[in-house]
Amino acid sequence: MLATVALRRTTGWSGEAGLGPASVAPCGTVSGDQRLCMAAILESWDLTVPDVPPRARFYPLEPIGIGTPLVEGLTSYLLRLAEAHGVPVGALTDELRRCAATALPSPGLKICTCPYRLLAYSVNGVEESAVKWVYVLGAATLRDDLKHLTLLAFKDFLCSLSLFRRFRTWCPACYEGWRASGRSVYEPLLWSLRVASVCPLHRRSLISVCPHCERPMRPIMSSSRPGYCGRCGGWLGAMPDGPLPEELSPASSNYWVSNAAGELLALAPRARAEPGALRRAFRENVEACVVHLFRGNGAEFAKFIGCTATSAYNWRNGAVTPRIDQLLRLSDRLRIPTAAFLTAQSSAEAVDWKAVRPAVEGYALPILLHRPSEEICQALRLALGERPAPSLSEVATRLGYRGTEGLRRVSRSLCKRITDNHRKSFGPEPYYNGPRPRICGRRKIEAALKAALAQNEPESVPHIARRLGYTSSGPFFKPFPALCRAIYLKIARRKAARIRVMRRMVEKALRQNPPPTLRALAVQLGFKDKAVIGRYFAGSRAQLLALRKALAKKQAVKLRNELQRYTRAKPAPSMAEVCCRLGLKRVTASRKFPIEYDLIVARHQRRRRALAVLRRQKSGLHLSRSSRSQKQRASGFLGAGSLPTHCFN
């Protein structure tokens, strides 16, 4: 049809009013063969608009090591991208922030504008800012695999607390090996994790101090380059002076934790994407670990991995997830790959708990793994015949249990008999006035009371009663009232003497200048809790608080005067300098002295802006003078009158 329309518009092939060229047919007649040929040519033309793919704003560099333990971090990708474009990374990030206005899906969203010292947290982490950086950088490079350079695959599982280091770390052997083999130099994401302190390839500790300027550096700076110091520009692959760090054993804890962290990063492309999948898998694996290795004893599981029983309980019921250091510590203690805890129990990578049992037997309590139920029952029968009758809690502690639930699971009937036997040793009823069962003879009780009375610091009668197997001191007061009363009087006299000594110390503290704090005074008196001062010396406590309050007001007035003096100082100092000179924190200064704080900050900012303007003016004046002098020299050299006379001789 297209050929027919074209032929209808062609009135002749002479080139006067047709579409075809005049050289095809010199006359105005067109033969049938020529019409068929022309129709075939026009039908072969593709007049549809081609689908041109969008162009990338930046070079679409391929990320390094995705799916491996040494996967590249997104900050390293930024450094390599800036180096490929020949610009500083600061200029690249500024351009990305400008591109974010059109790249982000919602116009209300903004890319992270945090300073460079916090950029590694926002780019490599699991927060919302990392999602924005990945989206903007992916839109600028047209790559959809940049999320694997961060920890976003574990966003619903990992906690952002204590994830990354504050300073940059690296392995010099890795840098030197990559440069010698001609490979791209980059920074693995593993090096930025706080829990990784060993290079898994060379089994040496990571270095955090530049061998040239001997200073640490931030994870990313405006002048950073991959493999080079962000401060002095020196090559970080150079070995530091002195002996090299020795290689760690593969069985060492630090090497295992670093290797487990690398395995966790390698799992990112294969991690389950549905929400809550990692949480469910971890909860199932932890519950299976407690059941198979610790026979359901969650307290011993918590003690084994070095966490609180509450944390272990919350892991088991899925209320919270562990921090990355706790997850790797669990993997280290059980010698189980970290990825195994994040895969479902029904998958092929499920843990074989029977193979893990030998690693636990060396740490867990023997009672949980080795002692049979018959041995526990024999120990319970022996406890039934003891006098005085022990409580079930005492028997559980003696056998290595934290609580009585483990013993009740072994033999509930024996545990009930031990409990009843312990209760019967103190009388059938709380208000029973009949004869009590004798645990100790009168001579033994009298000897214990006399021995306590002969001591300088006698033991109280209730303590003696509990030591001999009684729950109350009633059996002691009735036969020996004089001895018990003498012990109480001696304890009261010693307590009164100690209070007198403490009162003198408190009065001495009230005369000190400056007066001590309540906590410091309590430590001087030999107590950890400052409430003891209010219990025994309420009036002195009120006086001490009043003195401390007056001292705080006096110091506040003095600091305010000093800050007001700095508001008029020339040149205007920065707030950091003022706080350093006065020994004051910036947070305290901004909270207690907001007016002076704002004045000092504003004066310093105005001074910096004025200095910047002055520097620009000087640089512009210098450039204008240099260009003017160059023109004068050029005109003087080309002018004949400026040449010496001997040049014309």
C-alpha positions as CSV (number, residue, x, y, z in Angstrom):
1,M,0.0,0.0,0.0
2,L,2.9,2.3,0.8
3,A,4.3,1.7,-2.7
4,T,0.9,2.4,-4.3
5,V,0.6,5.8,-2.5
6,A,4.2,6.7,-3.5
7,L,3.6,5.8,-7.1
8,R,0.4,7.9,-7.2
9,R,2.4,10.9,-6.0
10,T,4.9,10.2,-8.7
11,T,3.8,12.0,-11.9
12,G,6.9,11.4,-13.9
13,W,10.5,10.3,-13.7
14,S,11.9,13.3,-15.5
15,G,12.6,15.0,-12.1
16,E,10.1,17.8,-12.6
17,A,7.2,16.9,-10.3
18,G,7.9,13.4,-9.0
19,L,9.5,11.7,-6.0
20,G,12.0,9.6,-8.0
21,P,15.3,10.9,-9.3
22,A,15.4,12.1,-12.9
23,S,18.3,9.8,-13.7
24,V,16.0,6.7,-13.4
25,A,14.1,7.3,-16.6
26,P,14.8,10.2,-18.9
27,C,11.4,10.3,-20.4
28,G,8.0,10.7,-18.7
29,T,6.9,7.1,-19.2
30,V,7.5,4.4,-16.6
31,S,7.3,0.7,-17.6
32,G,5.6,-2.0,-15.6
33,D,8.9,-3.6,-14.5
34,Q,10.1,-0.3,-13.2
35,R,6.9,0.2,-11.3
36,L,7.3,-3.3,-9.6
37,C,10.9,-2.6,-8.8
38,M,10.0,0.7,-7.2
39,A,7.2,-0.8,-5.2
40,A,9.6,-3.5,-3.9
41,I,12.1,-0.8,-2.9
42,L,9.5,1.3,-1.1
43,E,8.0,-1.7,0.7
44,S,11.5,-2.6,2.1
45,W,11.8,0.8,3.8
46,D,11.2,0.8,7.5
47,L,9.6,4.1,8.4
48,T,8.8,3.3,12.0
49,V,10.6,5.4,14.6
50,P,13.5,3.3,16.1
51,D,13.4,2.6,19.8
52,V,16.6,4.3,21.0
53,P,17.6,3.1,24.5
54,P,18.2,5.9,27.0
55,R,21.8,7.2,27.4
56,A,23.6,6.9,30.7
57,R,24.6,10.1,32.4
58,F,27.8,8.4,33.8
59,Y,29.9,5.5,32.7
60,P,28.1,2.2,33.5
61,L,31.1,0.7,35.3
62,E,30.6,-3.0,36.1
63,P,30.7,-3.7,39.9
64,I,33.4,-6.0,41.1
65,G,32.9,-9.2,43.0
66,I,29.1,-9.4,43.3
67,G,28.2,-12.7,44.9
68,T,31.7,-13.1,46.5
69,P,33.0,-12.4,50.0
70,L,35.1,-9.5,48.6
71,V,32.2,-7.7,46.9
72,E,32.8,-4.0,46.2
73,G,31.2,-1.4,48.4
74,L,29.1,1.4,47.0
75,T,31.5,4.0,48.3
76,S,34.3,2.2,46.4
77,Y,32.1,2.3,43.3
78,L,31.7,6.0,43.7
79,L,35.5,6.4,44.0
80,R,36.1,4.3,40.8
81,L,33.4,6.2,39.0
82,A,34.9,9.6,39.9
83,E,38.3,8.4,38.8
84,A,36.9,7.1,35.5
85,H,35.4,10.6,34.8
86,G,38.6,12.3,36.0
87,V,36.9,14.4,38.7
88,P,37.1,14.4,42.5
89,V,34.5,12.3,44.3
90,G,33.2,15.4,45.9
91,A,32.3,16.9,42.5
92,L,30.6,13.5,41.6
93,T,28.5,13.4,44.7
94,D,27.5,17.0,44.2
95,E,26.4,16.2,40.7
96,L,24.4,13.2,42.0
97,R,22.6,15.4,44.5
98,R,21.6,17.7,41.7
99,C,20.4,14.8,39.6
100,A,18.3,13.4,42.5
101,A,15.6,16.0,41.9
102,T,14.7,14.3,38.6
103,A,15.8,10.7,39.3
104,L,13.9,10.0,42.5
105,P,10.4,8.8,42.0
106,S,8.8,11.3,44.3
107,P,9.7,15.0,44.1
108,G,9.5,15.4,47.8
109,L,12.4,13.0,48.4
110,K,15.9,14.2,48.6
111,I,19.1,12.4,48.5
112,C,21.2,12.3,51.7
113,T,23.1,15.6,52.3
114,C,25.1,14.4,55.2
115,P,28.8,15.3,55.5
116,Y,31.5,13.0,54.1
117,R,32.4,11.5,57.5
118,L,28.9,10.0,57.6
119,L,28.6,9.1,53.9
120,A,29.8,5.5,54.3
121,Y,26.9,4.9,56.8
122,S,24.3,6.4,54.5
123,V,25.6,4.8,51.3
124,N,26.6,1.3,52.3
125,G,24.0,0.7,55.1
126,V,20.5,-0.5,55.4
127,E,18.7,2.8,56.0
128,E,16.4,4.7,53.6
129,S,19.2,6.9,52.5
130,A,21.0,3.9,51.0
131,V,17.9,3.1,49.0
132,K,18.0,6.7,47.6
133,W,21.7,6.5,46.7
134,V,21.3,3.2,44.9
135,Y,18.2,4.5,43.0
136,V,19.9,7.7,41.9
137,L,23.2,6.1,41.0
138,G,21.4,3.3,39.1
139,A,19.4,5.9,37.2
140,A,22.6,7.8,36.3
141,T,24.6,4.7,35.2
142,L,21.6,2.5,34.0
143,R,22.7,-0.4,36.2
144,D,20.2,-2.4,38.3
145,D,22.7,-4.4,40.3
146,L,24.1,-1.7,42.6
147,K,22.0,-2.7,45.6
148,H,24.2,-5.8,46.0
149,L,27.1,-3.4,46.8
150,T,25.3,-2.5,50.1
151,L,23.6,-4.3,52.9
152,L,20.1,-3.6,51.6
153,A,19.5,-7.3,51.0
154,F,19.4,-7.7,54.8
155,K,17.4,-4.5,55.4
156,D,14.6,-6.3,57.2
157,F,17.0,-8.4,59.3
158,L,20.1,-6.5,60.3
159,C,20.2,-3.7,62.8
160,S,22.0,-0.5,61.7
161,L,23.7,-0.2,65.1
162,S,27.5,-0.8,65.1
163,L,27.7,-1.8,61.4
164,F,30.5,0.3,60.0
165,R,33.8,1.8,61.1
166,R,34.5,5.4,61.6
167,F,37.9,5.1,59.8
168,R,39.1,3.5,56.6
169,T,40.9,0.1,56.8
170,W,42.6,-1.9,54.1
171,C,44.9,-4.8,53.3
172,P,48.2,-3.6,51.7
173,A,48.9,-7.1,50.2
174,C,45.5,-7.0,48.4
175,Y,46.2,-3.5,47.0
176,E,49.7,-4.4,45.8
177,G,48.6,-7.7,44.3
178,W,45.7,-6.1,42.3
179,R,48.0,-3.4,41.0
180,A,50.8,-5.8,40.0
181,S,48.3,-8.1,38.2
182,G,46.7,-5.2,36.3
183,R,43.3,-5.6,38.0
184,S,41.1,-2.7,39.1
185,V,41.9,-1.4,42.6
186,Y,38.8,-1.2,44.8
187,E,37.7,-1.4,48.4
188,P,35.6,-4.4,49.4
189,L,32.6,-3.8,51.5
190,L,34.0,-6.3,54.1
191,W,36.8,-3.9,55.0
192,S,34.3,-1.2,56.1
193,L,32.4,-3.5,58.5
194,R,33.3,-3.0,62.2
195,V,33.3,-6.8,62.9
196,A,35.8,-7.6,60.2
197,S,39.4,-7.1,61.4
198,V,41.3,-9.7,59.3
199,C,41.8,-10.0,55.5
200,P,40.3,-13.5,54.6
201,L,42.8,-13.9,51.7
202,H,46.1,-13.1,53.5
203,R,44.9,-13.8,57.1
204,R,46.5,-10.6,58.3
205,S,45.0,-7.8,60.4
206,L,43.7,-4.8,58.4
207,I,45.6,-1.5,58.6
208,S,44.0,1.8,59.5
209,V,47.0,4.2,59.5
210,C,48.6,5.6,56.3
211,P,52.2,4.4,56.1
212,H,53.3,7.8,54.6
213,C,51.6,10.4,56.8
214,E,50.9,8.1,59.7
215,R,47.4,9.3,60.1
216,P,44.0,7.6,59.9
217,M,41.4,8.8,57.4
218,R,37.6,8.8,57.0
219,P,36.0,6.0,54.9
220,I,35.4,8.6,52.1
221,M,36.7,12.1,51.7
222,S,36.3,14.7,49.0
223,S,39.8,13.9,47.7
224,S,39.7,10.1,48.2
225,R,40.9,7.7,45.5
226,P,40.8,3.9,45.5
227,G,44.1,2.6,46.9
228,Y,45.4,6.0,47.8
229,C,45.4,8.1,51.0
230,G,42.8,10.7,51.2
231,R,45.1,13.1,53.1
232,C,48.6,12.9,51.6
233,G,47.8,10.9,48.4
234,G,50.3,8.1,49.1
235,W,49.9,4.6,47.8
236,L,48.3,2.4,50.5
237,G,49.7,-0.8,49.1
238,A,53.1,0.0,50.5
239,M,54.0,-2.2,53.5
240,P,54.3,-0.2,56.8
241,D,57.7,0.1,58.5
242,G,58.6,-2.6,61.0
243,P,57.7,-6.3,61.1
244,L,54.7,-7.4,59.2
245,P,51.6,-8.7,61.1
246,E,51.8,-12.5,61.5
247,E,49.4,-14.7,59.7
248,L,46.5,-15.8,61.9
249,S,45.5,-19.4,62.2
250,P,42.3,-20.5,60.3
251,A,40.9,-21.6,63.7
252,S,41.3,-18.2,65.3
253,S,38.1,-16.4,66.3
254,N,39.0,-13.1,64.5
255,Y,39.6,-14.9,61.2
256,W,36.5,-17.0,61.5
257,V,34.3,-13.9,62.2
258,S,35.8,-12.0,59.2
259,N,35.3,-15.0,57.0
260,A,31.7,-15.4,58.2
261,A,31.1,-11.8,57.5
262,G,32.3,-12.3,53.9
263,E,30.0,-15.3,53.5
264,L,27.1,-13.1,54.6
265,L,28.0,-10.5,52.0
266,A,28.2,-13.2,49.3
267,L,24.7,-14.3,50.2
268,A,23.2,-10.9,49.3
269,P,22.3,-11.7,45.6
270,R,20.7,-15.0,46.7
271,A,18.9,-13.7,49.8
272,R,15.1,-14.2,49.9
273,A,13.4,-11.0,48.8
274,E,10.0,-11.5,50.4
275,P,9.5,-9.4,53.6
276,G,10.2,-11.3,56.8
277,A,11.7,-14.4,55.1
278,L,15.1,-13.9,56.8
279,R,13.5,-13.3,60.2
280,R,11.4,-16.5,59.9
281,A,14.4,-18.6,58.8
282,F,16.6,-17.3,61.6
283,R,13.9,-17.9,64.2
284,E,13.4,-21.5,63.0
285,N,17.2,-22.2,63.0
286,V,17.7,-20.8,66.4
287,E,14.8,-22.8,67.8
288,A,16.2,-25.9,66.2
289,C,19.6,-25.2,67.7
290,V,18.2,-24.8,71.2
291,V,16.2,-28.0,70.9
292,H,18.8,-30.2,69.4
293,L,21.9,-29.0,71.1
294,F,20.7,-27.7,74.5
295,R,17.5,-29.8,75.0
296,G,15.4,-26.7,75.1
297,N,17.4,-24.9,77.7
298,G,17.4,-21.3,76.4
299,A,19.4,-20.0,79.4
300,E,22.3,-22.3,78.6
301,F,22.1,-21.4,75.0
302,A,22.4,-17.7,75.9
303,K,25.3,-18.5,78.3
304,F,27.1,-20.4,75.6
305,I,27.0,-17.7,72.9
306,G,27.6,-14.9,75.4
307,C,24.3,-12.9,75.4
308,T,21.5,-12.3,77.9
309,A,18.7,-14.8,78.4
310,T,16.2,-12.1,77.4
311,S,17.9,-11.6,74.0
312,A,18.0,-15.3,73.3
313,Y,14.3,-15.6,74.2
314,N,13.4,-12.7,71.9
315,W,15.4,-14.3,69.0
316,R,13.5,-17.6,69.5
317,N,10.1,-16.0,69.4
318,G,11.0,-13.6,66.5
319,A,10.5,-10.4,68.5
320,V,13.9,-9.0,67.6
321,T,16.9,-9.9,65.4
322,P,20.5,-10.0,66.6
323,R,23.1,-7.4,65.7
324,I,25.7,-8.4,63.2
325,D,28.4,-9.0,65.8
326,Q,26.0,-11.3,67.8
327,L,25.1,-13.2,64.6
328,L,28.8,-13.7,63.7
329,R,29.6,-14.7,67.3
330,L,26.9,-17.3,67.2
331,S,28.3,-18.6,63.9
332,D,31.8,-18.6,65.4
333,R,30.9,-20.5,68.6
334,L,28.9,-23.2,66.8
335,R,31.2,-23.3,63.7
336,I,28.3,-23.0,61.4
337,P,28.3,-20.8,58.3
338,T,26.3,-17.7,58.7
339,A,24.3,-18.3,55.6
340,A,23.0,-21.5,57.2
341,F,21.1,-19.5,59.8
342,L,19.3,-17.5,57.1
343,T,18.1,-20.4,55.0
344,A,14.9,-22.3,55.7
345,Q,14.9,-25.6,57.5
346,S,13.3,-27.3,54.5
347,S,16.0,-26.2,52.1
348,A,19.0,-28.3,51.0
349,E,21.3,-26.0,53.0
350,A,19.7,-26.8,56.3
351,V,22.0,-27.4,59.2
352,D,22.9,-31.0,60.3
353,W,22.7,-30.5,64.0
354,K,24.2,-33.9,64.8
355,A,27.4,-32.8,63.1
356,V,27.5,-29.6,65.1
357,R,27.1,-31.4,68.5
358,P,30.9,-32.1,68.9
359,A,31.6,-28.4,68.7
360,V,29.1,-27.7,71.6
361,E,30.2,-30.5,73.9
362,G,33.4,-28.7,74.8
363,Y,31.6,-25.6,76.0
364,A,28.1,-26.5,77.3
365,L,27.5,-27.9,80.8
366,P,28.1,-31.6,81.0
367,I,24.7,-32.2,82.6
368,L,22.9,-31.1,79.5
369,L,24.7,-33.5,77.1
370,H,26.4,-36.3,79.1
371,R,24.6,-37.1,82.4
372,P,21.7,-39.5,82.0
373,S,18.4,-39.2,83.8
374,E,19.2,-42.1,86.1
375,E,22.2,-40.1,87.5
376,I,20.1,-37.1,88.1
377,C,17.4,-39.2,89.8
378,Q,20.1,-40.7,92.1
379,A,21.3,-37.2,93.1
380,L,17.7,-36.2,93.9
381,R,17.2,-39.3,96.1
382,L,20.3,-38.5,98.0
383,A,19.0,-34.9,98.6
384,L,15.9,-36.4,100.2
385,G,17.9,-37.9,103.0
386,E,20.0,-34.8,103.8
387,R,19.5,-32.9,107.1
388,P,18.8,-30.0,107.1
389,A,16.5,-30.6,104.1
390,P,17.8,-28.5,101.1
391,S,15.4,-26.6,98.9
392,L,14.9,-27.6,95.3
393,S,16.7,-24.4,94.1
394,E,19.8,-25.4,96.2
395,V,19.8,-28.9,94.6
396,A,19.4,-27.4,91.1
397,T,22.4,-25.0,91.7
398,R,24.5,-27.8,93.0
399,L,23.8,-29.9,89.9
400,G,24.6,-27.1,87.5
401,Y,21.0,-25.9,86.6
402,R,19.9,-22.3,86.4
403,G,16.4,-22.9,87.7
404,T,14.4,-25.9,88.7
405,E,12.5,-26.5,85.4
406,G,15.3,-28.9,84.2
407,L,15.0,-31.0,87.3
408,R,11.2,-31.1,87.1
409,R,11.4,-32.4,83.5
410,V,13.6,-35.3,84.7
411,S,11.5,-36.4,87.7
412,R,8.5,-34.3,88.8
413,S,7.6,-36.7,91.7
414,L,11.1,-36.5,93.3
415,C,11.2,-32.7,93.0
416,K,7.8,-32.5,94.7
417,R,9.0,-34.7,97.6
418,I,12.2,-32.5,98.0
419,T,10.0,-29.4,98.1
420,D,7.6,-30.9,100.7
421,N,10.5,-32.1,102.8
422,H,12.0,-28.6,102.8
423,R,8.7,-27.1,103.8
424,K,8.0,-29.5,106.6
425,S,11.3,-28.8,108.3
426,F,9.9,-25.4,109.3
427,G,6.5,-26.4,110.7
428,P,3.2,-27.5,109.2
429,E,1.5,-24.0,109.3
430,P,2.6,-20.4,109.4
431,Y,0.8,-19.8,112.7
432,Y,1.7,-23.1,114.3
433,N,2.6,-22.7,118.0
434,G,3.5,-26.3,118.7
435,P,7.0,-27.8,119.0
436,R,9.2,-27.2,116.0
437,P,11.3,-29.9,114.4
438,R,14.8,-29.9,115.7
439,I,17.5,-29.3,113.1
440,C,20.4,-28.5,115.5
441,G,20.9,-29.2,119.2
442,R,20.9,-26.6,121.9
443,R,24.6,-26.9,122.4
444,K,25.3,-26.2,118.7
445,I,23.0,-23.2,118.7
446,E,24.5,-21.8,121.9
447,A,28.1,-22.3,120.6
448,A,27.2,-20.5,117.4
449,L,25.7,-17.5,119.3
450,K,28.7,-17.3,121.6
451,A,31.1,-17.4,118.7
452,A,29.3,-14.6,116.9
453,L,29.3,-12.5,120.1
454,A,33.0,-12.9,120.5
455,Q,33.7,-11.4,117.1
456,N,34.5,-7.7,116.5
457,E,31.8,-7.6,113.9
458,P,29.3,-10.2,115.0
459,E,27.0,-12.0,112.6
460,S,23.3,-11.2,113.0
461,V,21.0,-13.8,114.5
462,P,18.9,-14.2,111.3
463,H,22.1,-14.9,109.4
464,I,23.2,-17.5,112.0
465,A,19.7,-19.2,111.7
466,R,19.9,-19.4,108.0
467,R,23.4,-20.8,108.1
468,L,22.3,-23.6,110.5
469,G,19.3,-24.4,108.3
470,Y,16.4,-22.4,109.9
471,T,14.3,-19.9,108.0
472,S,13.6,-17.7,111.1
473,S,15.3,-16.8,114.3
474,G,12.4,-17.9,116.6
475,P,14.1,-21.1,117.7
476,F,17.1,-19.0,118.8
477,F,15.4,-16.3,120.8
478,K,13.3,-18.6,123.0
479,P,16.0,-20.7,124.6
480,F,18.8,-18.0,124.5
481,P,17.2,-14.5,124.8
482,A,20.2,-13.0,126.6
483,L,22.7,-14.0,123.9
484,C,20.5,-12.8,121.1
485,R,19.9,-9.5,122.8
486,A,23.6,-9.0,123.4
487,I,24.4,-9.7,119.8
488,Y,21.8,-7.2,118.7
489,L,23.2,-4.5,121.1
490,K,26.7,-5.1,119.9
491,I,25.7,-4.7,116.3
492,A,23.7,-1.6,117.1
493,R,26.7,0.0,118.9
494,R,29.0,-0.7,116.0
495,K,26.4,0.7,113.6
496,A,26.1,3.8,115.7
497,A,29.9,4.2,115.8
498,R,30.1,3.9,112.1
499,I,27.3,6.4,111.6
500,R,29.3,8.9,113.8
501,V,32.4,8.4,111.6
502,M,30.3,8.9,108.5
503,R,28.7,12.0,109.9
504,R,32.2,13.6,110.5
505,M,33.1,12.7,106.9
506,V,29.9,14.3,105.6
507,E,30.5,17.5,107.7
508,K,34.1,17.6,106.4
509,A,32.7,17.3,102.8
510,L,30.4,20.2,103.4
511,R,33.4,22.4,104.2
512,Q,35.3,21.5,101.0
513,N,35.5,23.9,98.2
514,P,34.2,22.9,95.7
515,P,31.9,20.5,97.5
516,P,31.8,16.9,96.1
517,T,28.9,15.3,94.4
518,L,26.6,12.9,96.2
519,R,28.0,9.9,94.3
520,A,31.6,10.8,95.1
521,L,30.7,11.3,98.7
522,A,29.0,7.9,98.8
523,V,32.1,6.3,97.4
524,Q,34.2,7.9,100.1
525,L,31.8,6.5,102.7
526,G,32.2,3.0,101.2
527,F,28.8,2.7,99.4
528,K,27.9,2.3,95.8
529,D,24.4,3.9,96.1
530,K,24.2,7.6,96.8
531,A,20.7,7.0,98.4
532,V,22.4,6.0,101.7
533,I,23.3,9.7,102.3
534,G,19.6,10.7,102.2
535,R,18.7,7.7,104.4
536,Y,21.1,8.6,107.3
537,F,21.9,12.3,106.7
538,A,18.9,13.9,105.1
539,G,19.7,17.5,106.3
540,S,23.4,17.2,105.2
541,R,22.2,16.0,101.8
542,A,20.0,19.0,101.4
543,Q,22.9,21.3,102.3
544,L,25.2,19.6,99.9
545,L,22.7,19.9,97.1
546,A,22.3,23.6,97.8
547,L,26.0,24.1,97.7
548,R,26.3,22.2,94.5
549,K,23.5,24.3,93.0
550,A,25.2,27.5,94.1
551,L,28.5,26.3,92.6
552,A,26.8,25.5,89.3
553,K,25.2,28.9,89.1
554,K,28.6,30.5,89.9
555,Q,30.3,28.5,87.2
556,A,27.5,29.3,84.7
557,V,28.0,33.0,85.3
558,K,31.7,32.7,84.9
559,L,31.3,30.7,81.7
560,R,28.8,33.2,80.4
561,N,31.2,36.0,81.0
562,E,34.0,34.1,79.2
563,L,31.7,33.4,76.2
564,Q,30.7,37.1,76.1
565,R,34.3,38.0,76.0
566,Y,34.8,35.7,73.0
567,T,31.9,37.3,71.2
568,R,34.0,40.4,71.0
569,A,37.4,38.8,70.4
570,K,39.3,39.6,67.2
571,P,39.8,37.6,65.1
572,A,36.5,35.8,65.7
573,P,37.3,32.3,67.0
574,S,35.3,29.2,66.1
575,M,33.0,27.5,68.6
576,A,35.3,24.5,68.6
577,E,38.3,26.6,69.7
578,V,36.2,28.3,72.4
579,C,34.9,25.0,73.8
580,C,38.5,23.6,73.7
581,R,39.8,26.6,75.7
582,L,37.1,26.5,78.2
583,G,36.9,22.8,78.6
584,L,33.2,22.8,77.5
585,K,31.2,20.6,75.3
586,R,29.4,22.1,72.3
587,V,26.2,20.5,73.2
588,T,26.3,22.0,76.7
589,A,27.2,25.4,75.4
590,S,24.3,25.4,72.9
591,R,21.9,24.2,75.6
592,K,22.9,26.5,78.4
593,F,24.2,29.6,76.6
594,P,22.2,29.7,73.3
595,I,22.6,33.5,72.7
596,E,26.4,33.5,73.1
597,Y,26.7,30.3,71.1
598,D,24.8,31.8,68.1
599,L,26.8,35.0,68.3
600,I,30.2,33.2,68.2
601,V,29.1,30.9,65.4
602,A,27.7,33.8,63.3
603,R,30.8,35.9,63.8
604,H,33.1,33.0,62.8
605,Q,31.0,32.3,59.7
606,R,31.1,35.9,58.6
607,R,34.8,35.9,59.1
608,R,35.2,32.8,56.9
609,R,33.1,34.3,54.2
610,A,35.1,37.5,54.3
611,L,38.4,35.6,54.1
612,A,37.0,33.6,51.2
613,V,36.0,36.7,49.3
614,L,39.5,38.3,50.1
615,R,41.2,35.2,48.7
616,R,39.2,35.2,45.5
617,Q,39.9,38.9,45.1
618,K,43.6,38.3,45.6
619,S,43.7,35.4,43.2
620,G,41.8,37.5,40.6
621,L,44.2,40.5,41.0
622,H,47.2,38.2,40.7
623,L,45.8,36.7,37.5
624,S,45.0,40.1,36.0
625,R,48.5,41.4,36.9
626,S,50.2,38.3,35.5
627,S,48.2,38.6,32.2
628,R,49.0,42.3,32.0
629,S,52.7,41.7,32.5
630,Q,52.7,39.0,29.9
631,K,51.1,41.3,27.4
632,Q,53.7,44.1,28.2
633,R,56.5,41.6,27.8
634,A,55.1,40.4,24.5
635,S,54.6,43.9,23.1
636,G,58.0,45.0,24.3
637,F,59.6,42.0,22.6
638,L,57.8,42.5,19.3
639,G,58.2,46.3,19.1
640,A,61.3,47.5,17.3
641,G,61.9,50.4,19.7
642,S,62.1,48.1,22.6
643,L,65.0,46.0,21.1
644,P,68.6,46.9,21.9
645,T,70.5,48.9,19.3
646,H,73.1,46.2,18.8
647,C,70.4,44.0,17.3
648,F,70.3,46.2,14.3
649,N,74.1,46.5,13.7
